[in-house]
Amino acid sequence: MKQQKRNNRRKLYVVFALSGLLLLLGGSYLVYAAMTATDREENDFRVGQVETAIEEDFEIRTELPLDFSVKKEVSIKNSGTINQFIRVMVSPQVQAAIAGDAQNKQVLPLKIGTDLILEEMTAADWLDGEDGYYYYIKEAVEPKKATSKLFKKVKLSDQLRDRYHDAELIITIKAEAVNCAEFAYRDAWWQGNTPTSGPLKDADDVLKTKVDN
Protein backbone atom coordinates (compact mmCIF):
# COMPACT_ATOMS: atom_id res chain seq x y z
CA MET A 1 0.00 0.00 0.00
CA LYS A 2 2.87 2.40 0.80
CA GLN A 3 4.37 1.65 -2.60
CA GLN A 4 1.11 2.52 -4.36
CA LYS A 5 0.87 5.88 -2.59
CA ARG A 6 4.44 6.67 -3.55
CA ASN A 7 3.70 5.87 -7.18
CA ASN A 8 0.70 8.16 -7.18
CA ARG A 9 2.88 11.05 -6.07
CA ARG A 10 5.31 10.58 -8.92
CA LYS A 11 4.64 12.95 -11.74
CA LEU A 12 5.98 13.72 -15.13
CA TYR A 13 6.07 17.20 -16.48
CA VAL A 14 4.22 17.31 -19.74
CA VAL A 15 4.79 19.44 -22.76
CA PHE A 16 2.54 18.80 -25.70
CA ALA A 17 4.78 19.73 -28.59
CA LEU A 18 3.51 22.30 -31.03
CA SER A 19 6.58 22.22 -33.23
CA GLY A 20 6.94 21.84 -36.96
CA LEU A 21 9.67 20.88 -39.38
CA LEU A 22 8.43 20.04 -42.89
CA LEU A 23 6.08 17.12 -42.22
CA LEU A 24 6.79 16.98 -38.49
CA LEU A 25 4.07 18.93 -36.74
CA GLY A 26 2.51 18.94 -33.33
CA GLY A 27 -0.32 21.43 -33.56
CA SER A 28 -3.23 22.69 -35.55
CA TYR A 29 -1.72 26.11 -36.12
CA LEU A 30 0.56 25.12 -38.99
CA VAL A 31 -0.28 23.99 -42.49
CA TYR A 32 2.12 22.08 -44.68
CA ALA A 33 2.37 20.47 -48.09
CA ALA A 34 2.47 16.72 -47.80
CA MET A 35 5.25 16.24 -50.35
CA THR A 36 8.16 18.42 -51.43
CA ALA A 37 8.98 19.48 -54.97
CA THR A 38 11.79 16.94 -55.01
CA ASP A 39 9.34 14.20 -54.05
CA ARG A 40 7.06 15.17 -56.92
CA GLU A 41 9.88 14.98 -59.46
CA GLU A 42 11.19 11.64 -58.24
CA ASN A 43 7.78 10.00 -58.01
CA ASP A 44 6.62 11.44 -61.33
CA PHE A 45 2.97 11.90 -60.47
CA ARG A 46 0.90 14.96 -59.72
CA VAL A 47 0.39 15.72 -56.07
CA GLY A 48 -1.78 18.74 -56.73
CA GLN A 49 -2.63 21.01 -53.82
CA VAL A 50 -2.21 18.58 -50.93
CA GLU A 51 -2.35 20.56 -47.70
CA THR A 52 -3.13 19.13 -44.30
CA ALA A 53 -3.55 20.62 -40.83
CA ILE A 54 -3.24 18.74 -37.58
CA GLU A 55 -6.09 19.66 -35.26
CA GLU A 56 -5.58 19.15 -31.54
CA ASP A 57 -7.73 19.89 -28.55
CA PHE A 58 -5.81 19.21 -25.37
CA GLU A 59 -5.85 20.03 -21.70
CA ILE A 60 -2.82 22.11 -20.82
CA ARG A 61 -1.13 20.83 -17.67
CA THR A 62 2.25 21.48 -16.10
CA GLU A 63 2.21 18.14 -14.29
CA LEU A 64 0.78 14.76 -15.21
CA PRO A 65 0.35 12.16 -12.47
CA LEU A 66 0.85 8.55 -13.44
CA ASP A 67 -2.29 6.58 -14.36
CA PHE A 68 -4.17 9.85 -14.96
CA SER A 69 -6.02 10.53 -18.22
CA VAL A 70 -5.60 13.92 -19.84
CA LYS A 71 -7.60 15.19 -22.81
CA LYS A 72 -5.72 15.24 -26.10
CA GLU A 73 -7.97 14.88 -29.13
CA VAL A 74 -6.18 14.51 -32.46
CA SER A 75 -7.67 14.66 -35.95
CA ILE A 76 -6.37 15.71 -39.37
CA LYS A 77 -8.05 18.24 -41.66
CA ASN A 78 -7.75 18.35 -45.43
CA SER A 79 -7.04 22.03 -46.01
CA GLY A 80 -6.16 21.48 -49.67
CA THR A 81 -8.26 21.28 -52.81
CA ILE A 82 -8.25 17.56 -53.66
CA ASN A 83 -9.17 14.30 -51.97
CA GLN A 84 -6.34 12.73 -50.02
CA PHE A 85 -5.28 9.67 -48.04
CA ILE A 86 -3.83 10.28 -44.59
CA ARG A 87 -1.56 8.48 -42.15
CA VAL A 88 -0.31 9.65 -38.75
CA MET A 89 2.67 8.90 -36.52
CA VAL A 90 2.50 9.52 -32.76
CA SER A 91 6.03 10.02 -31.45
CA PRO A 92 6.51 10.35 -27.66
CA GLN A 93 9.85 11.33 -26.18
CA VAL A 94 10.93 11.67 -22.55
CA GLN A 95 13.84 13.92 -21.63
CA ALA A 96 15.29 13.65 -18.12
CA ALA A 97 17.96 15.66 -16.34
CA ILE A 98 21.43 14.17 -16.01
CA ALA A 99 22.90 14.36 -12.52
CA GLY A 100 25.86 16.72 -12.53
CA ASP A 101 25.26 17.87 -16.12
CA ALA A 102 22.79 20.74 -16.22
CA GLN A 103 23.49 21.51 -19.89
CA ASN A 104 22.28 18.20 -21.30
CA LYS A 105 19.40 15.74 -20.94
CA GLN A 106 19.10 12.01 -21.45
CA VAL A 107 16.35 10.50 -23.61
CA LEU A 108 14.36 7.72 -21.93
CA PRO A 109 12.36 5.10 -23.83
CA LEU A 110 8.58 5.33 -23.83
CA LYS A 111 6.52 2.71 -25.64
CA ILE A 112 3.01 3.40 -26.89
CA GLY A 113 0.54 0.88 -25.54
CA THR A 114 2.70 -0.04 -22.55
CA ASP A 115 4.14 3.16 -21.08
CA LEU A 116 1.93 5.68 -22.87
CA ILE A 117 -1.67 4.66 -23.48
CA LEU A 118 -3.71 6.31 -26.24
CA GLU A 119 -7.30 6.17 -25.04
CA GLU A 120 -10.64 6.17 -26.86
CA MET A 121 -9.11 5.41 -30.23
CA THR A 122 -11.47 5.19 -33.21
CA ALA A 123 -10.35 1.72 -34.19
CA ALA A 124 -12.97 1.28 -36.89
CA ASP A 125 -11.60 4.26 -38.84
CA TRP A 126 -7.88 3.98 -38.15
CA LEU A 127 -5.63 0.97 -38.73
CA ASP A 128 -2.32 0.45 -36.94
CA GLY A 129 0.09 -0.43 -39.74
CA GLU A 130 2.69 -1.66 -37.22
CA ASP A 131 5.23 0.39 -39.16
CA GLY A 132 4.96 3.40 -36.85
CA TYR A 133 1.90 4.85 -38.61
CA TYR A 134 -1.86 4.80 -38.15
CA TYR A 135 -3.70 4.75 -41.48
CA TYR A 136 -7.06 6.45 -41.98
CA ILE A 137 -9.05 3.79 -43.82
CA LYS A 138 -12.60 5.07 -43.37
CA GLU A 139 -12.51 7.18 -46.52
CA ALA A 140 -10.51 9.48 -48.72
CA VAL A 141 -10.75 12.82 -46.95
CA GLU A 142 -12.45 15.49 -49.03
CA PRO A 143 -11.28 19.12 -49.11
CA LYS A 144 -12.14 21.13 -45.98
CA LYS A 145 -13.21 17.99 -44.12
CA ALA A 146 -11.41 16.22 -41.28
CA THR A 147 -10.80 12.69 -40.17
CA SER A 148 -12.44 11.25 -37.10
CA LYS A 149 -10.43 11.47 -33.87
CA LEU A 150 -7.42 9.15 -33.81
CA PHE A 151 -7.59 9.20 -30.01
CA LYS A 152 -9.11 11.45 -27.34
CA LYS A 153 -6.98 11.00 -24.22
CA VAL A 154 -3.49 9.97 -23.17
CA LYS A 155 -2.32 8.35 -19.94
CA LEU A 156 1.03 7.39 -18.49
CA SER A 157 1.35 3.91 -17.02
CA ASP A 158 1.61 3.66 -13.25
CA GLN A 159 4.43 1.14 -13.80
CA LEU A 160 6.95 3.77 -14.92
CA ARG A 161 10.08 3.70 -12.78
CA ASP A 162 11.49 6.43 -10.56
CA ARG A 163 13.95 7.62 -13.20
CA TYR A 164 10.99 9.16 -15.07
CA HIS A 165 10.21 11.41 -12.11
CA ASP A 166 10.42 15.13 -13.01
CA ALA A 167 11.16 14.27 -16.65
CA GLU A 168 9.68 16.15 -19.59
CA LEU A 169 7.28 14.37 -21.93
CA ILE A 170 6.95 15.59 -25.51
CA ILE A 171 4.28 14.09 -27.76
CA THR A 172 4.82 14.98 -31.41
CA ILE A 173 2.23 14.28 -34.10
CA LYS A 174 3.49 13.65 -37.63
CA ALA A 175 0.83 13.58 -40.35
CA GLU A 176 1.40 12.64 -43.99
CA ALA A 177 -1.06 12.98 -46.83
CA VAL A 178 -1.05 12.04 -50.50
CA ASN A 179 -3.44 12.54 -53.39
CA CYS A 180 -5.83 9.73 -54.30
CA ALA A 181 -4.53 9.01 -57.79
CA GLU A 182 -4.33 5.28 -58.40
CA PHE A 183 -1.68 3.76 -56.14
CA ALA A 184 0.05 7.10 -55.46
CA TYR A 185 0.02 6.15 -51.78
CA ARG A 186 2.12 3.06 -52.55
CA ASP A 187 4.75 5.23 -54.23
CA ALA A 188 4.77 7.81 -51.46
CA TRP A 189 4.57 5.54 -48.43
CA TRP A 190 5.88 2.10 -49.43
CA GLN A 191 8.48 2.85 -52.14
CA GLY A 192 6.11 1.59 -54.82
CA ASN A 193 5.76 -1.84 -53.23
CA THR A 194 2.48 -3.67 -52.73
CA PRO A 195 2.20 -5.22 -49.24
CA THR A 196 1.48 -8.94 -49.32
CA SER A 197 0.85 -9.64 -45.64
CA GLY A 198 0.08 -8.12 -42.27
CA PRO A 199 -1.74 -4.89 -41.44
CA LEU A 200 -0.20 -2.98 -44.35
CA LYS A 201 -1.88 -5.43 -46.73
CA ASP A 202 -5.13 -4.76 -44.88
CA ALA A 203 -4.60 -1.02 -45.35
CA ASP A 204 -3.80 -1.49 -49.03
CA ASP A 205 -6.88 -3.67 -49.55
CA VAL A 206 -9.06 -0.82 -48.29
CA LEU A 207 -7.27 2.16 -49.86
CA LYS A 208 -7.13 0.64 -53.36
CA THR A 209 -10.94 0.62 -53.41
CA LYS A 210 -11.02 4.37 -52.69
CA VAL A 211 -8.63 5.75 -55.32
CA ASP A 212 -9.87 8.38 -57.74
CA ASN A 213 -10.93 6.98 -61.10
Residue, then its C-alpha position, 0 to 999 in steps of 0.5 A: m500500500k505504501q508503494q502505491k501511494r508513492n507511485n501516485r505522487r510521482k509525476l511527469y512534467v508534460v509538454f505537448a509539442l507544437s513544433g513543426l519541421l516540414l512534415l513533423l508537426g505537433g499542432s493545428y496552427l501550422v499547415y504544410a504540403a504533404m510532399t516536397a517538390t523533389d518528391r514530386e519529381e522523383n515519383d513522377f505523379r501529380v500531387g496537386q494542392v495537398e495541404t493538411a492541418i493537424e487539429e488538436d484539442f488538449e488540456i494544458r497541464t504542467e504536471l501529469p500524475l501517473d495513471f491519470s487521463v488527460k484530454k488530447e484529441v487529435s484529428i487531421k483536416n484536409s485544407g487542400t483542394i483535392n481528396q487525399f489519403i492520410r496516415v499519422m505517426v505519434s512520437p513520444q519522447v521523454q527527456a530527463a535531467i542528467a545528474g551533474d550535467a545541467q546543460n544536457k538531458q538524457v532521452l528515456p524510452l517510452k513505448i506506446g501501448t505499454d508506457l503511454i496509453l492512447e485512449e478512446m481510439t477510433a479503431a474502426d476508422w484507423l488501422d495500426g500499420e505496425d510500421g509506426y503509422y496509423y492509417y485512416i481507412k474510413e474514406a478518402v478525406e475530401p477538401k475542408k473535411a477532417t478525419s475522425k479522432l485518432f484518439k481522445k486522451v493519453k495516460l502514463s502507465d503507473q508502472l513507470r520507474d522512478r527515473y521518469h520522475d520530473a522528466e519532460l514528456i513531448i508528444t509529437i504528431k506527424a501527419e502525412a497525406v497524398n493525393c488519391a490518384e491510383f496507387a500514389y500512396r504506394d509510391a509515397w509511403w511504401q516505395g512503390n511496393t504492394p504489401t502482401s501480408g500483415p496490417l499494411k496489406d489490410a490497409d492497401d486492400v481498403l485504400k485501393t478501393k477508394v482511389d480516384n478513377 
